Amino acid sequence: MATNLFKRSNRILELNPAHILIFGFLGLIFLGTLLLMLPMSTEDRHHLAFIDALFEATSAVCVTGLAVVDTGTTFTLFGQVILLILVQLGGWGFMTSGILMFLILGKRIGLKERLILKESINSFSLQGIISLVQRIIVITLLVEFLGATILAIRWSSEMPWQKAIYYGIFHSISAFNNAGFGLEPDSLSKWVGDPTVNMIITLLFILGGIGYTVILDIFEKKTFRKLSLHTKLALFVTLILNTVSLFVILGLEYNNPATLGLLPLGDKLWASYFQGVVPRTAGFNTIDIGQMTSSSQVYMIGLMFIGASSGSTGGGIKITTAALLLLALWSVITNKRDVSLFKRRIPQDQIHRALSIAISALLFIFTIFFLLTITEKGTEISRILFETVSAFGTVGLSAGLTGDLSPSGRILITIMMFIGRIGPLTMAFALVINEKNKSMIRYAEEKILIG
């Protein structure tokens, strides 16, 4: 009996990195749920319902930003700080936050922890992994401090300086971690044409969404020619998407009286820029998303599905994954044997992994979307799809459905947010072949008709 228990304990302890990451995030979400349910977390001193607290905690840990209650009026300072801590820990990732605690306590970091950490931050190798984590933490705190300082100075002109400092800190952490939580009921709509707020908030979530690897690579290499292929691709695709999106939103919403139509030209440009770059990363908004044209919402669904860069605080299938799929398609169309970019050949296993991530993402989205059409009867399908993809991409933009979701719908969106934060990474890890389990048998080849 004792022997069997010991064997079972060993099996639990020998969980693979993907499982450990999942259980780690679940533990953090559960703890956050309990803290947000405390009477001291809410203004009315009545504890938040379990489903609502679970939704908010998941949204914070998964750095999504979707909310079933208004953050600024529902939560006390204590509740808001808990939410902010969950956002910070979720943005860093479970293992990075854990390694930080190890470093603070002076604990030894073993090989197993390093392997899990490598998987969690999408690093190519174990070499210098702890140093990388230390630099990630320093970069995060430095960028958030600078962002908070500039925002606090800007907001001090229209609110008490204590409130301005708090607003600066809250929105800086929320933006850099691509969470999208705000303290105003209409997000950042009152600053739709404010250059400082628009530039600082977008700069924060673009930096957070482009990934620590890219930021460090730029600092170390300094010239474009020396940058890694990943960095070049991430920068190139980000620039194209952001530029194109600005003009697409401007064109589609220019005469819409509910969004850009009544704004002066300068505010129209700022709003178009903001809403053009925000869908791939954070859930802030400066215009009413629910009042945007159907064409704009469909375009934004595409951006949310693509998401941010690998190794970042953002979600989606990632811009590099989408780029690899397009490059693979182009190589097939042009009858090329290899997929190449910037005079470098992409390994076939990465193409297969990118394809698997995209297909898995579509299957998850379709499943949750289908179930939501059952639980949210009478709701427009377009709104349900927008909410589903927003949750998967951990974006946090809403077409106005989140607050009206049924209890079952809230659970489904909670699951979708969790999959969006964990799923693509976990699926990628699962595709790595384990040499111990690798079969040596190769069967006879036979073709099937496709296309």
N, C-alpha and C positions, 0 to 999 in steps of 0.2 A: 504493500500500500504506500509506504513512505517512498519507495523507489519510483513508483508511478508518478507520485506528486512531484518528485524531484525532476523527473524527465519532462513532465508537463511544464514546470517552471522554466526549465532550460529552453523549451520551445518558445515560450513567451518572450524570454530574454533575447532570443535569436531572431527577432523580427527584422525584416529587411528595412533599409532606409526609408522606403516609401511608406511603409506601415508606421514607422516611428514618427515620421513627419505628420501623418494624418492624425494619429493619436495625440501628438503634441498640440496641434491646432485645435482639436476637439476639446482637450483639457483647458486650453486658454479660453475658448469660447464658453465652456461651462462655468468657469470661474467668473468670467465677465458677466454672464447671465445672472448668477447669484448676487453679484455686487450691484447690478443695475436694478435688481428686484428689492433691494433694501429701501425702507421708507425714506431714509435720508438722501436717497438718490433723486427723488422726485419732489417737485415744488409743492404738490398737494399732500405730501407725506403719506400717501397711500402707495403700497408697492405696485410696481408695474406688473401686468399679467405675464405669466411665464412665456407665452408665445411671442409677445411683444418684446420682452427683455431678450429672449433668444435671438429674435430677428435683429435687434439693434446691436447685440454683442457680436453676432456673426458678421453683420455689415461692417462693424469697426475692425474686427480681427482680419477680415478678408479685404480690408481697405476698399470697400465698395461705396458707401455713402447713401444707399437707399435707406429711408427711414419711414416708420409707420407712425411716429409721433414727432412733433416739432422739437428739435434739439434745444433751441434757445429758451423756450417757455416751459417745456415739460421737465427738464432736468435741473437740479440744483447745481451749484458750483462743484460739489463733490461728484455728482453724476456725470457732469461734463468732463471733469478731469479723468474719471475712470474711463470714459469713452475715448479720450485723447490718448491715454496710456495704452489702451487696446489697439488703437490706430498705429501708434509708434511701434509697439511690439509686433503687430501684424505686418507692418511695412518692412521691418527688418527681417521678419521670418522667425519661426519658432526656434530654429537652431542658432541663428545669429544672436538672438536675444539670450538663449541659453549659454552660449559661449561667453557673452558679455558678463553674465553672472559668474561663470567659472573664473574669468580673468579678475573680476573684482574680489572674489573670495580666495584667489591664489591657488585654485585647484588645478591639478594636472589634466591636460586634455589629451585623451588617448587616441589611438588609431581609429577606433570605431566612431568616435565623435567627429573626427576629421572627415571620415568617409561620408557620414550623414550630412555634414556641413557642405561638403563638396557637391552633393546632390542637390541640397536645398538652395544653393546660390548659383547653380548651373556653371560651376567652374570646370575648366578643362582638366586640371590636375590638382594633386594634393600639395604640391610644392608651394610654400609660402601662404597656405590657406589661412592660418591664424593671423598673419600679418595683413592679409587682405581684409579679414573681418575687422581688425582694428582700424584700418583705413576707411572702411565703410562707415563705421560708427563715427569717426572723426568728421568725415565729409558730411554725413547727415546732420550732426549737431551744428556744424559750422554754417551750412547752407540755411538750415532752419533758423538759426540765430540772426543771420543777416536779413533773411526775409521778414522775420518778426519785427526786427528793428525798423526797417523801412516802412512796413505797414503801420506800425504803432505811431511813427512820426506823422504819417499821412492822416491817420484817423484821429490823432490828438487835436486836430483843428475842428472837429465836429462832435467830439465826445470827451468826457473826463479822461485825464491821462491814464488813470488806473485801468479803466475800461478799455482804452485804446491799446495799452500794453497787452492785456488779456486777449483782446480780439486779434492782435498781431500774432501772438504765440499760437493761439488756437488755429487760425486760418493758415499759418505758415506750416505747422506740422501736418494739418489735414491736406494741404496742397502738395507738399513734397512727397507725402506717402500716397498720393493719388486717391485719397479717401472721399473728398467732396463734401464732408460734413461742414455745415455753416451755422452761424448763430442767429441769422435772420430768417424769417419765414419764407422769404422769396429769394434765398441764397444771396447772390451778389447783384441782384437786379438794380438796386438803387445806385450802384456805381457803374452802370452800363457804359458810360462814356468817359470814365475816369482813367486817364493814361497810367497813373502809378499803380492802381489796384489791378488793372488789366495786365500790365506788363509783369509785375511781381508775381501774381498768382499763376499766370501762364508759364513764366520762367521756372517757377518752383515745380509745377507738375510735369513740365517737359523734361527738366533735369531728373526728377524722380522716375519718370517713365522711360527715359533713354537707357538707364541702367548704370550701376556702379562700375562695371567693367569698362564701359565706354568712357565714362568720366575719367577714370584712372589712366586708361590708355592714352587719352588726349593729353593729360598732364605729363605723362612720362615720355611720349613720343614727340609731341609738339608739332610735327609736320604731317600733312595728310599722307604723304608717300610711305611713311614708316608705320602708319596705323595698321592694326590687324584687319583682316578681311571682315570680321564681324562688326567692328567699329565703323568701317567705311560703309558697309551695307546699311547699318542702323541709322547713321547720319544721313545718308543719301535718301533712303525711303522716308524718313521722318520729314526732311525738308520738302520733298515732293508732295507728300500727303497734306502737310500743313498749308503749303502754298495753294495747292489746288482746292482744298476745303474752304479756304477763305473766300475764294471767288465763287465757288458753288453755292455756299450759304448766302452770300451777298446777292447773287443772281436770283435764287429761288425765293428769298424772303424780302427782296427790295421793296415791293409794293404791298406787302402783307400788313394791314393796319394793326394787327394784333401783336406783331413782333417788331419789324424794322420800319414799316411804312411811315409812321409818324415821327421817327427820330431824325434829327439833322444828319447831314452826310457824314460828319466826323464820328458821331455816335454809331451810325450804321456800320462804318468800317471797323470800329473797335468791337462791336457786338458780333460782326461776321467773323472777325479774327478769333475772338474768344470761343464762340460756339463751333468754329471750324476745327480748332485744335483740341478742344476738351473731350470729344466723344471717345477718343482712343485711350483716355487715361482717367481723368477725374470727373466727378459728378457735379461740379459747380455749374451754375447757369446765370446769365445776365438778361435773358429774355425767357418768356414762358414757353417751355418745350411743348406743352400740350396744345398750344395755339399755332405751332409751326405747320407749314404745309406738309401734306403726305409725302411729297417728293423729298423734302428735307429730312423727314423722319426715316424714310427708307435709306437715304444716303448715310445717315448717322448710324443706323443699324449695321451697315457694312463696316463703318469705321470701328464701332464697338466690338464687332466680331474679330477684326484684325488685332486691335489692342495695342499694347505698348511693346517695348523691346524686351528681349530675354534677359533675365537676371535683374529685372527692375521691380518697382513696387506696383506696376500696372498689371492688368490681366489680358484676356483675349488669347488667340492662338499665337500671338506675337508677330511683329512686322517682319522679322527675319524668316519665320515659318511661311508667311504669305509670299514673301519675295522668292523663296526657294521653290515654292510650288509654281509660280509664274515662270521662273527660269527653266524649270523642268518641262513645263508645257511648251515653252519656246524651243527648247532643244529637240522635243519630239516633232514639232511642226517643221523645224528647219532640218530635220533628219541628222542631228548631231549625236554623236555617241556619248559625250560627256556634258555635264552641266558646269559651266564656267562663268567666272565673274572677276573683273579686274586682273586678268591673266592668272587666275587660280582655279583649279578644278575642285569641285565640291564632291566629297565622298558619297557613294551611292547609299550607304546606310543612313546618312543624314537626310537624303531625299525621302527615303522610305519612312523615316521617323516623322518628318514634317507632314507627309501624307496621312500617316496614322493619327497624328495629333488633330489634324483638320477634320478627318472623318469622325473620330471619337467626339470631337466638340459638336459637330452637327448632329450626331446621334443623341447626345445629352440634351442639346437644345430642343430638338424635335420632341423628345420624350416629355420634358418638363412643359413645353409649350402645349402639347396635346393634352396633358393632364390638367393644365390651367384652363383650357377651353371647356373642360368638364366642370371644374370647381367654380369658375367665374362666368357662369351662363349669363348671356345678355350683354356681355362686354365686347366691344369691338375687337376683332381679331388682331388688328394692327397694333392696338395698345398693349395687348397681351404679348405679342411678339417683341415689341419694343422693350417691355419690362424684362422679359426673359433673357434677351441678348444683353441688356444692360447689366443684369445680375451675373451672367456668365463672364462678361468682360470685366467684371468688378469695376464698372464705370460709375454707376450710381445715378445716372440721369433717369428721370421719370416723366412719362407722358401724363401723369396725374392718377395713375392706377394704384400705386403702392398703398396709400392710406385707405383705399376702399377694398383692399383684398380681404377675402374671407379667411377664417383661421386656417383652412386647408391650403389656400393660396399662399398665405404667408409662410407656411412650412415648406411648400414647394420652392418658393423664391429663396428661402433660407438655404435649402439644399443646393440650389443652382449657384448661389454665391459661394458656397463652400467648394463645389466642384470647380468653379471658375478660378478660385485661388489655389486649389490643390491639384485638380484634375489633369490639366495639360502636363505639368511637371511629373506627376505620378505616372501618367501614361507613357511619358518619354522614358522614365526610369525602367518601367516594365519591359520596354523594347530592347533594353541592353541584354545581350546574350550572356547567360551565366555559363562559363566554360565547363563547370561540373555537370550541368544538365544538358549540355549540347550533344545532340545525337550525331553519331558518326555515319548514320545511314543516309544515303542519297538515293531517292527513287528515280525511276526512268522518267525522262522528260516527255511531256505531251502538251501540245498547244490547244487553246480553246478560242472560240470566236469572241471578240470583244469589240465594242464601239458600234 
